[in-house]
C-alpha cells in the first residue's frame, strides 16, 4: 500500500506542478495578447505538435539514432578504457589528462573540424556525440574500479587470486553502480552532443535531425513549431533517463544500497 502511494505521489506531484505552470503560461499569453511569433501558448504548441508531428517525429528519430549509437559506443569503449586505466597507474597518468582536455573543450569549437575531417555526415555527428558522452563513463567506472574495499582486496591477495580473478570478481562488481551512474549521465549528454553537432552541421533534407528543424523554424519565425520540436527533444531526454534509471534499478535491486528503498 505504501509503495503504491509513493508511486502515485511520484507521478501526481510533477503533473500538478506542470499543470499549474502551463495554466499560468497560457493565461499570461492570452492576458497580455503576446503574438505567437514571440511566445506561443501551450495550446497552440500542442496543436502544432499534432499537425506537424509526423515530420518532426521523423527528424527526432534521426537525432535519436545518432544519440543511441553514440551512447552504445561510449558505453563499450568507455568501459574498456576505464579497465585499462585501472590496471596500470602509468597508463592512467599518461592518458587521463588528455581525456580531461577532450571533456573540457567545448564540442561546438571542434565540431566543425570533425565534420570537415570525417567525410560522412552520420559518422561526424556520431563522433561529436561520442566525445561528449564517453568521459562520464570513463571517469565514473575508473573511480569505481579503484574503490574496492581494502579488506576484500587483502582477502583476494591472501588467497593468491590472479589479476583476472580480482578484476572479474572484485573490481568490476564494485564498479558496477559507478558504471551505471556514468551511463545515466551520458544518456542525456549523448542527446545534447547529437543536437549540438546537428546545429553545427546544419544539414537539411529528408534525413535532417530535429536540431535542423529548430533552426529552420527559427529562421521562418515558426515559433510554435520550434517549441513543439523542443518539447519532443525534452520528452526524448526524459525517456532516455527513465529507461536507463529503470535498467539501473533492475540490475542493482536487492544488493546495492542505492536501489533499496529506505522506507521514506
matplotlib code that plots the C-alpha trace (Angstrom):
import matplotlib.pyplot as plt

x = [0.0, 2.8, 4.6, 1.5, 1.1, 4.7, 4.3, 1.1, 2.8, 5.9, 3.6, 0.9, 3.2, 5.2, 1.9, 0.3, 3.3, 3.3, -0.4, -0.1, 2.9, 1.1, -2.1, -0.2, 1.7, -1.5, -3.1, -0.2, -0.1, -3.8, -4.0, -1.1, -2.0, 1.5, 1.9, 2.6, 5.8, 7.2, 5.7, 3.0, 0.8, 0.8, -2.5, -1.1, 2.1, 0.0, -2.0, 1.2, 2.7, -0.5, -0.4, 3.4, 4.0, 4.8, 7.6, 9.0, 9.0, 10.9, 13.6, 13.5, 14.3, 17.3, 18.6, 17.8, 19.6, 22.8, 22.2, 21.7, 24.7, 26.9, 25.7, 26.3, 29.8, 30.6, 29.5, 31.6, 34.7, 34.4, 34.2, 37.2, 39.3, 38.4, 39.5, 42.8, 43.3, 42.6, 45.1, 48.1, 49.0, 51.3, 48.5, 46.2, 48.7, 49.6, 46.1, 43.8, 45.0, 44.1, 40.7, 40.1, 41.2, 38.7, 36.0, 36.6, 37.0, 33.6, 32.2, 30.9, 34.5, 35.8, 32.6, 33.4, 36.8, 35.3, 32.6, 35.4, 37.7, 35.1, 33.7, 30.3, 27.5, 26.3, 29.8, 30.7, 27.6, 28.3, 31.9, 30.7, 28.1, 30.5, 33.1, 30.5, 29.2, 32.1, 34.0, 31.4, 31.5, 35.3, 35.6, 32.9, 34.0, 37.6, 36.6, 34.6, 37.4, 39.7, 37.2, 37.4, 37.1, 40.6, 39.6, 38.2, 41.4, 43.6, 41.4, 41.9, 45.6, 45.6, 44.1, 46.5, 43.8, 45.1, 44.7, 41.9, 40.1, 40.4, 39.1, 36.1, 35.0, 36.0, 36.7, 34.0, 31.2, 32.4, 32.5, 29.0, 27.0, 29.5, 29.4, 25.6, 25.6, 28.0, 25.8, 22.8, 24.7, 26.0, 22.5, 21.5, 24.9, 24.8, 21.5, 23.0, 26.1, 23.9, 21.8, 24.9, 26.5, 23.4, 23.3, 26.9, 26.4, 23.2, 22.3, 18.8, 16.8, 14.8, 17.5, 17.8, 17.6, 15.4, 18.1, 17.9, 14.1, 14.6, 16.9, 14.5, 11.6, 13.5, 14.6, 11.0, 9.6, 7.5, 7.9, 5.1, 6.8, 10.1, 8.6, 7.0, 10.4, 11.9, 9.1, 9.9, 13.6, 12.8, 10.5, 13.2, 15.7, 13.3, 12.5, 16.2, 16.8, 13.8, 14.8, 18.4, 17.2, 14.8, 17.7, 19.9, 17.3, 16.7, 20.4, 21.2, 17.9, 18.3, 22.0, 23.1, 22.0, 21.2, 18.4, 17.0, 14.0, 14.8, 11.2, 10.6]
y = [0.0, 2.4, 1.5, 2.3, 5.6, 6.5, 5.8, 7.8, 10.8, 10.5, 10.8, 13.2, 15.8, 16.6, 16.6, 19.1, 21.4, 21.0, 21.8, 24.9, 26.1, 25.5, 27.1, 30.2, 30.3, 30.2, 32.8, 35.2, 34.8, 35.4, 38.3, 40.1, 39.3, 38.1, 37.3, 33.6, 34.6, 35.8, 33.4, 30.9, 29.4, 25.7, 25.1, 26.4, 24.4, 21.2, 22.0, 22.5, 19.3, 17.4, 18.8, 18.8, 15.6, 13.2, 15.3, 16.2, 12.6, 11.5, 14.2, 13.1, 9.5, 10.8, 12.5, 9.6, 7.2, 9.3, 9.5, 5.8, 4.9, 7.4, 6.1, 2.5, 3.2, 5.3, 2.6, -0.1, 2.0, 3.9, 0.6, -0.9, 2.3, 2.5, -1.1, -0.3, 2.8, 0.9, -1.8, 0.5, 3.7, 4.5, 4.2, 6.3, 9.1, 9.1, 9.2, 10.7, 14.3, 14.1, 12.7, 15.7, 18.0, 16.5, 16.8, 20.5, 21.5, 22.8, 20.5, 23.5, 24.6, 21.3, 20.0, 22.0, 20.3, 16.8, 17.4, 18.5, 15.6, 12.9, 12.6, 11.3, 13.2, 10.5, 9.4, 13.0, 13.6, 10.3, 11.3, 14.6, 13.0, 10.3, 12.8, 14.4, 11.1, 8.9, 10.8, 10.3, 6.6, 6.5, 8.7, 7.0, 3.5, 4.2, 5.6, 2.5, 0.1, 1.9, 2.0, -1.6, -2.4, -2.7, -5.8, -7.5, -6.7, -8.2, -11.3, -11.8, -11.3, -13.8, -16.5, -15.6, -14.5, -13.7, -10.2, -11.5, -13.0, -9.8, -7.8, -10.1, -11.0, -7.9, -4.8, -5.0, -5.8, -2.9, -0.6, -1.6, 1.1, 3.7, 2.5, 2.6, 6.1, 7.2, 5.6, 7.5, 10.8, 10.0, 9.3, 12.9, 14.1, 12.0, 13.7, 17.1, 16.2, 15.0, 18.2, 20.4, 18.5, 18.9, 22.6, 22.9, 20.6, 22.4, 19.6, 19.6, 17.3, 14.2, 12.8, 16.0, 15.8, 17.7, 20.4, 21.4, 21.6, 24.0, 26.2, 26.1, 27.1, 29.9, 31.4, 31.3, 32.6, 29.5, 29.7, 27.3, 24.6, 25.5, 24.9, 21.7, 20.4, 21.5, 19.6, 16.4, 16.8, 17.2, 14.2, 12.1, 13.1, 12.3, 8.9, 8.1, 9.0, 7.0, 3.9, 4.0, 4.6, 1.5, -0.6, 0.6, -0.2, -3.7, -4.5, -3.2, -4.2, -6.4, -6.0, -2.3, 0.4, 2.9, 0.7, -0.4, 1.5, 3.4, 3.3, 7.1]
z = [0.0, 0.9, -2.3, -4.4, -2.5, -3.2, -6.9, -7.0, -5.4, -7.7, -10.7, -9.3, -7.8, -11.0, -13.0, -10.7, -11.0, -14.8, -14.9, -12.8, -14.9, -18.2, -17.0, -15.9, -19.1, -21.2, -19.1, -19.4, -23.2, -23.5, -21.0, -22.5, -26.1, -26.8, -30.5, -31.3, -33.1, -29.8, -27.3, -28.3, -25.7, -24.7, -26.5, -29.8, -29.3, -28.7, -31.9, -33.9, -32.5, -33.6, -37.2, -37.7, -35.6, -38.4, -39.9, -36.5, -35.4, -38.5, -37.6, -34.0, -35.0, -37.0, -33.8, -31.6, -34.0, -33.5, -29.8, -29.2, -31.4, -29.6, -26.2, -27.1, -28.5, -25.5, -23.1, -24.7, -25.3, -22.1, -20.1, -21.9, -21.5, -17.8, -17.2, -19.0, -16.9, -13.6, -14.5, -14.7, -12.9, -15.8, -18.4, -16.2, -15.7, -19.4, -20.8, -18.3, -18.8, -22.5, -21.6, -19.4, -22.2, -24.6, -21.9, -21.1, -24.7, -26.0, -28.6, -30.6, -31.1, -32.5, -34.3, -37.5, -37.7, -37.1, -39.8, -42.2, -41.4, -41.4, -44.9, -43.8, -42.1, -39.8, -38.7, -38.0, -35.9, -34.1, -33.3, -31.9, -29.7, -28.6, -27.5, -25.2, -23.8, -23.1, -20.4, -17.6, -18.2, -18.1, -15.1, -13.0, -13.9, -13.2, -9.8, -9.1, -10.1, -7.7, -4.9, -3.8, -0.1, 1.4, 3.4, 0.4, -1.5, 1.3, 1.2, -2.5, -2.1, 0.8, -1.5, -4.2, -6.7, -10.1, -11.7, -13.9, -10.9, -8.9, -11.9, -12.6, -9.0, -7.0, -9.1, -11.7, -9.2, -7.1, -10.1, -11.5, -9.6, -10.7, -14.3, -14.4, -12.9, -15.7, -18.3, -17.0, -17.2, -20.6, -21.9, -21.7, -22.8, -25.9, -26.9, -26.2, -28.3, -31.2, -31.2, -31.0, -33.8, -35.9, -35.2, -36.5, -39.5, -40.5, -42.9, -44.3, -46.4, -45.6, -43.2, -41.2, -37.4, -35.0, -34.4, -38.1, -37.8, -34.8, -36.8, -39.8, -37.6, -36.0, -39.4, -40.6, -37.3, -36.9, -33.1, -32.3, -34.4, -32.7, -29.3, -30.5, -31.6, -28.2, -26.4, -28.4, -27.5, -23.8, -23.9, -25.6, -23.0, -20.2, -21.8, -22.1, -18.5, -17.3, -19.3, -18.0, -14.5, -14.8, -16.1, -13.2, -10.6, -12.1, -12.1, -8.6, -6.9, -3.9, -3.3, -3.5, -1.2, -3.9, -5.2, -1.9, -0.6, 2.7, 3.8, 3.5]

ax = plt.figure().add_subplot(projection="3d")
ax.plot(x, y, z, "-o")
ax.set_aspect("equal")
plt.show()
